[in-house]
Amino acid sequence: MIEVLAGAIILYSTFERSPTSEGWIFYGSGASWASGGTSGTRSILVQHPGSTNYTFEDAWSSPLLNTTPLQWYRLSFNSKAPGKTNNPGSVGYGYWSATFYDKQSGNQLPDATFSSVFQSNNWVHNEFRIRAKATVGSNGNLLPVQMRINFHSLGSQPLYIDDVTVQATTPQEVAQWADGLYNSFPAKLNYVPKANRWQRIPLAMQKLRNRENLRIVMLGDSIQNDTATAPIDVFLEREYPGSNVEIIPSVIGGAGVQYYKNCVWDCILKYKPDLLIIGGISNGDNMSDFQSVVNQVRASDRVTNHTTEILLLTKAWSPNNYPNPIDYQLNPSIKELDRNPTNNTIIPNDYRGHLLWFAYTNNLEYLDMTGIQSEFIYGVAAAAGLGSPDANGNPYSIWMRDNYHLNDYGKQILGRVLERYFGQ
């Protein structure tokens, strides 16, 4: 990754002038230039008049911002969210997001970054970190894209935003921010990695130990994208000083291997990954689809003399209990499965078990995210009052930005699972 000068500001808006005159775009009748602010007398307001439903119809979007591939940026803004939260499955009041655009075509890329804005009767300061996306050239080199910062309403309640700043930052500063966020949780991750991990991804681990460049493609759906937007690269570069870890999401909302088997070049091979991590909640329980993807990747590797190692993840936690409790994927009885089938007393006859046997027979690594997160939610998180949900989705919903997706609290947990998995 080529880092730009730390602290370089690419967006600064106080909204004392008309936002549209500075390139901001509004969508819907509920987006307006409002009175009241923190550094002056104005701010922006987003809400959906008369609606009590989850909606993306009303939003403010920043001008297009030029970015550097995989560069980390610091997003800060002030918010006031004085209404009542109406977001089933989450205590989040609204969203902020970063969307990305191909500089050549202008088309929006599918892998946006989302997180929550929380309820507050008075103005509060918010700090987040965003890794820029990238497109790829013919030789696998990463190309810069453009970014917009967006603020979304989730109903009729008002959301005020002021003093938005986006500036380049360093991996070290991102790690400090992430540690501060994680240390604020009363529940700490209790995951202890299996001693026999890594045996089927020796080259990836060698690159980390040798402080070489490691390119990881995260393939899957919006849940896999939530995992990918955690600061995994920052954690691993801290664990292996001198290494350079590239995290590249290749994701489409709702897409699983049943989709990706038909676009292996565009979605995987063109990135030339050292490690392919397949995850999310949208992969069907049909191992022939996984087999098709694996076979195509390995066939390409034989032709190009490249080696792509593969790690399979079971479903990351999601969804919450809305709209149907049957949607739960976590359960207090679920424990992490070992990657070696013979080390498990019982292997369930379900997706987790089928994926375990598939990984074993194809010499692929396997990590049971479902088991790890079940043990966290129904263990230390529940003991701290942040565990299994009640009928309204609380307190499990503290980790979610809606009933399916994670906010930065939940992303911290997923990112640190992978930090420990790859860590020394």
C-alpha positions in Angstrom: 0.0 0.0 0.0 1.3 3.5 -0.9 0.4 5.8 2.0 -0.3 9.4 1.5 0.8 12.1 3.9 -0.8 11.3 7.3 -3.2 14.1 8.2 -3.9 15.2 4.7 -7.5 16.4 4.6 -9.7 15.4 1.7 -13.0 16.6 3.1 -13.9 19.4 5.5 -17.5 20.6 5.8 -19.0 22.8 8.5 -22.2 23.5 6.5 -22.1 27.2 7.2 -22.4 27.6 3.4 -25.1 25.8 1.4 -24.0 22.1 1.2 -25.0 21.8 -2.4 -22.7 24.7 -3.3 -19.8 22.6 -1.9 -20.8 19.5 -3.9 -23.0 17.7 -1.4 -26.0 15.9 -2.9 -29.3 15.2 -1.1 -31.8 12.5 -1.8 -35.5 12.7 -0.7 -37.6 15.4 0.7 -36.3 14.6 4.2 -32.8 15.8 3.5 -32.3 19.5 4.2 -29.9 22.3 5.3 -30.8 22.9 8.9 -30.4 25.5 11.6 -28.2 24.8 14.6 -24.8 23.3 14.7 -21.6 22.9 16.8 -19.0 25.1 15.2 -21.5 27.6 13.8 -25.2 28.0 13.1 -25.9 25.4 10.5 -25.9 21.6 10.0 -27.5 19.1 7.7 -30.6 17.1 8.6 -31.8 13.8 7.2 -35.1 12.1 8.0 -38.0 10.5 6.2 -41.2 12.5 6.9 -44.1 10.4 7.9 -42.2 7.1 7.7 -41.8 4.7 10.5 -40.0 2.2 8.4 -36.4 1.3 7.7 -35.5 3.3 4.6 -32.6 4.5 2.4 -34.7 7.0 0.5 -33.4 10.0 2.3 -29.7 10.8 2.6 -26.9 13.4 2.3 -23.9 12.4 0.2 -20.5 14.2 0.1 -18.7 15.3 -3.1 -16.6 12.6 -4.7 -13.2 12.3 -3.0 -10.0 10.9 -4.5 -8.4 8.1 -2.5 -5.3 6.0 -2.5 -5.8 2.2 -2.8 -6.2 0.6 0.6 -5.2 3.8 2.4 -6.9 4.3 5.8 -8.9 7.4 6.4 -10.1 9.0 9.6 -13.8 10.0 9.5 -15.0 12.4 12.2 -18.3 14.2 12.5 -20.7 15.5 15.1 -24.2 14.2 15.4 -27.4 14.8 17.2 -30.1 12.2 17.1 -32.8 13.3 19.5 -35.6 11.0 18.5 -36.6 7.5 19.4 -34.7 4.6 17.8 -36.8 2.7 15.3 -34.4 0.1 13.9 -35.5 -3.5 14.6 -32.5 -5.7 15.5 -30.2 -2.9 16.5 -29.9 0.0 18.9 -28.5 2.1 16.0 -30.4 5.2 15.2 -29.1 5.8 11.7 -26.3 5.0 9.3 -23.2 6.6 7.9 -21.6 4.9 4.9 -18.7 5.2 2.5 -19.5 4.3 -1.0 -16.8 3.8 -3.7 -16.8 4.5 -7.5 -14.7 3.3 -10.4 -12.7 6.3 -11.6 -12.9 5.2 -15.3 -16.6 4.3 -15.6 -18.1 6.2 -12.7 -20.0 3.1 -11.6 -20.5 2.4 -7.9 -18.6 -0.6 -6.6 -20.6 -3.1 -4.6 -18.4 -3.1 -1.5 -19.4 -0.1 0.6 -18.6 0.5 4.3 -21.4 1.0 6.8 -21.8 1.6 10.5 -24.2 3.1 13.0 -25.0 6.5 14.3 -26.4 6.3 17.8 -29.2 8.1 19.6 -28.1 11.4 21.4 -30.3 14.2 22.7 -27.3 16.6 22.4 -24.4 17.0 20.0 -21.8 14.2 20.3 -18.5 13.6 18.5 -18.0 10.5 16.4 -14.7 8.9 15.3 -14.5 6.1 12.7 -11.8 4.7 10.4 -12.3 3.6 6.7 -10.0 1.6 4.4 -10.3 2.8 0.9 -11.3 0.3 -1.8 -9.6 -0.3 -5.1 -10.1 -1.7 -8.6 -7.5 -3.8 -10.3 -5.4 -3.5 -13.4 -4.6 -6.2 -16.0 -1.5 -7.3 -14.1 -3.1 -7.3 -10.7 -2.0 -3.9 -9.7 -4.4 -1.8 -7.5 -6.0 1.3 -9.0 -7.5 4.2 -7.1 -11.2 4.8 -6.7 -13.3 7.7 -5.6 -15.3 7.8 -2.3 -18.5 9.5 -1.0 -19.4 9.8 2.7 -23.2 9.4 3.2 -25.6 9.9 6.1 -28.8 7.9 6.0 -32.2 8.1 7.8 -33.8 5.0 9.2 -37.2 6.5 9.7 -39.0 9.7 10.6 -36.8 10.7 13.5 -34.3 13.6 12.8 -30.6 13.0 12.4 -28.4 16.1 12.4 -24.8 16.0 11.2 -22.2 18.7 11.4 -18.4 19.3 11.0 -17.5 16.3 8.8 -13.8 15.7 8.3 -12.0 13.0 6.3 -8.3 12.8 6.4 -5.6 10.3 5.7 -4.2 8.4 8.7 -1.7 5.7 9.5 -2.1 2.0 10.4 -0.6 2.7 13.8 -3.3 5.4 14.5 -6.0 3.0 13.2 -4.7 0.4 15.7 -4.9 2.9 18.5 -8.5 3.9 17.6 -9.5 0.2 17.4 -7.9 -0.6 20.7 -9.7 2.3 22.4 -13.0 1.2 21.0 -12.4 -2.5 22.0 -11.2 -1.5 25.4 -14.5 0.3 26.0 -16.4 -3.0 25.8 -17.2 -4.7 29.1 -17.0 -8.0 27.3 -13.7 -9.1 25.8 -13.3 -11.9 23.2 -12.6 -15.3 24.8 -11.5 -17.0 21.7 -8.3 -19.2 22.0 -7.1 -20.4 18.6 -6.6 -24.1 18.0 -3.0 -25.1 18.1 -3.3 -27.1 14.8 -4.4 -24.1 12.7 -2.4 -22.9 9.6 -1.3 -26.4 8.4 -3.1 -25.9 5.1 -2.0 -22.3 4.5 1.8 -22.5 5.0 2.7 -20.0 2.3 0.5 -17.3 3.7 1.9 -17.8 7.2 5.4 -17.8 5.7 4.8 -14.4 4.1 3.7 -13.0 7.4 6.7 -14.4 9.3 9.1 -13.2 6.5 7.5 -9.7 6.5 6.5 -10.0 2.9 3.4 -8.7 1.0 0.3 -10.8 1.7 -2.7 -10.2 -0.5 -6.0 -11.5 1.0 -9.2 -11.6 -1.0 -12.4 -11.8 1.1 -15.1 -13.4 -1.0 -18.8 -13.4 -0.1 -21.7 -11.2 0.8 -22.4 -8.1 2.8 -21.6 -9.9 6.0 -18.2 -11.0 4.6 -17.8 -7.3 3.7 -18.4 -6.3 7.3 -15.6 -8.7 8.3 -13.3 -7.4 5.6 -13.9 -3.7 6.7 -12.6 -4.5 10.2 -8.9 -3.4 10.5 -7.5 -7.0 10.0 -4.6 -5.7 8.0 -3.6 -3.2 10.7 -3.8 -6.0 13.4 -1.6 -8.4 11.4 1.0 -5.7 10.5 1.3 -5.0 14.2 1.6 -8.7 14.9 4.2 -9.1 12.2 6.1 -5.8 12.0 7.4 -5.0 8.5 4.8 -7.1 6.7 2.3 -5.6 4.3 -1.2 -7.1 4.3 -3.6 -6.1 1.6 -7.3 -6.8 2.4 -9.4 -6.8 -0.8 -13.2 -7.4 -0.4 -14.8 -9.1 -3.4 -18.4 -9.0 -2.3 -21.9 -8.6 -3.5 -24.9 -8.4 -1.2 -26.6 -11.7 -0.9 -24.1 -13.5 -3.1 -22.5 -16.9 -2.2 -20.4 -19.5 -4.0 -23.4 -20.5 -6.0 -23.0 -17.1 -7.7 -19.2 -16.8 -7.7 -18.7 -20.1 -9.4 -19.8 -18.4 -12.6 -17.4 -15.4 -12.3 -14.2 -16.8 -10.8 -11.9 -14.7 -13.0 -13.6 -11.4 -12.3 -14.3 -12.0 -8.6 -11.1 -13.9 -7.6 -8.4 -14.6 -10.1 -7.8 -11.1 -11.4 -6.8 -10.0 -8.0 -4.0 -12.6 -7.8 -4.6 -13.4 -4.2 -2.1 -15.3 -2.0 -5.0 -16.2 0.3 -8.7 -16.5 -0.5 -11.0 -16.3 2.4 -14.6 -17.4 1.6 -17.3 -16.5 4.2 -20.6 -14.7 4.9 -24.1 -16.1 5.5 -25.2 -16.5 1.8 -23.2 -19.6 0.8 -25.7 -22.4 0.1 -25.3 -25.8 1.7 -24.3 -27.3 -1.6 -20.6 -28.4 -1.5 -20.6 -28.8 -5.3 -20.7 -25.0 -5.7 -17.7 -24.7 -3.4 -16.0 -27.5 -5.4 -16.5 -25.6 -8.6 -14.9 -22.5 -7.2 -11.9 -24.4 -5.7 -11.4 -26.5 -8.9 -11.3 -23.3 -11.1 -8.9 -21.6 -8.8 -6.6 -24.5 -8.7 -6.8 -25.0 -12.5 -5.7 -21.4 -13.0 -2.9 -21.8 -10.5 -1.5 -24.7 -12.5 -1.5 -22.6 -15.6 0.0 -19.5 -14.1 2.3 -21.2 -11.6 0.7 -19.2 -8.8 -0.5 -20.6 -5.5 -3.8 -19.5 -4.0 -4.3 -20.9 -0.5 -7.9 -21.0 0.8 -9.6 -20.5 4.2 -13.3 -21.3 4.6 -15.3 -19.5 7.3 -18.6 -20.7 8.7 -21.3 -18.1 9.0 -20.4 -15.0 11.0 -23.0 -13.9 13.5 -26.1 -12.6 11.9 -29.0 -12.1 11.8 -30.6 -10.8 14.9 -34.0 -12.0 16.0 -36.0 -9.8 13.6 -38.2 -10.6 11.7 -38.2 -14.3 12.7 -36.4 -16.0 15.6 -35.8 -18.9 13.3 -33.2 -16.7 11.6 -30.8 -17.1 14.5 -27.5 -18.7 13.6 -26.1 -18.5 17.1 -27.1 -20.9 19.9 -25.8 -21.5 23.4 -25.2 -25.1 22.6 -22.9 -24.4 19.6 -19.2 -24.8 20.3 -16.3 -24.2 17.9 -15.5 -27.2 15.7 -11.9 -28.2 15.2 -10.5 -28.1 11.7 -9.6 -31.8 12.0 -12.8 -33.9 11.9 -11.3 -36.6 14.2 -10.8 -34.0 17.0 -14.6 -33.4 17.3 -16.8 -35.6 19.4 -19.8 -34.7 17.3 -19.9 -33.2 13.8 -23.4 -31.7 13.1 -25.1 -32.8 9.9 -25.6 -29.2 8.8 -23.8 -26.5 6.9 -21.0 -26.3 9.5 -20.4 -30.0 9.4 -20.6 -30.3 5.6 -18.2 -27.4 5.2 -15.8 -29.0 7.7 -15.7 -32.3 5.7 -15.3 -30.4 2.4 -12.4 -28.4 3.7 -10.7 -31.6 5.1 -11.1 -33.6 1.9 -9.9 -30.7 -0.3 -6.9 -29.7 2.0 -8.4 -26.3 2.8 -8.3 -24.4 6.0 -11.5 -24.1 8.1 -12.5 -21.7 10.8 -15.8 -22.1 12.6 -16.8 -18.5 13.1 -20.3 -19.5 14.1 -19.0 -21.6 17.0 -16.5 -18.9 18.1 -19.2 -16.2 18.2 -21.8 -18.4 19.9 -19.3 -19.0 22.7 -18.7 -15.2 22.9 -22.3 -14.1 22.8 -23.6 -16.7 25.2 -20.5 -16.6 27.3 -18.6 -13.5 28.3 -20.9 -11.1 26.5 -24.0 -12.5 28.2 -22.2 -12.3 31.6 -21.5 -8.6 30.9 -25.1 -7.9 29.9 -24.3 -7.8 26.2 -25.2 -11.3 25.2 -28.3 -13.1 24.0 -31.2 -10.9 22.9 -34.6 -10.3 24.5 -37.8 -10.0 22.4 -36.7 -6.6 21.2 -33.3 -7.6 20.1 -31.5 -6.1 23.1 -28.7 -6.3 24.1 -27.4 -8.4 21.2 -28.3 -5.5 19.0 -25.5 -3.3 20.4 -23.2 -5.2 17.9 -25.6 -4.7 15.0 -26.4 -1.7 12.7 -29.7 -3.5 11.7 -31.1 -6.9 12.0 -28.6 -8.5 9.6 -25.4 -6.4 9.6 -22.7 -5.4 12.0 -21.7 -1.9 13.2 -18.1 -1.1 14.3 -18.6 -2.7 17.7 -19.4 -6.1 16.0 -16.7 -5.6 13.4 -14.1 -5.3 16.2 -15.0 -8.7 17.4 -14.8 -10.3 14.0 -11.5 -8.6 13.2 -10.0 -9.7 16.5 -11.0 -13.3 15.9 -8.9 -13.2 12.7 -6.2 -11.3 14.5 -5.9 -14.2 17.0 -6.3 -16.9 14.4 -3.3 -15.5 12.4 -1.4 -14.2 15.4 1.7 -15.7 16.8 
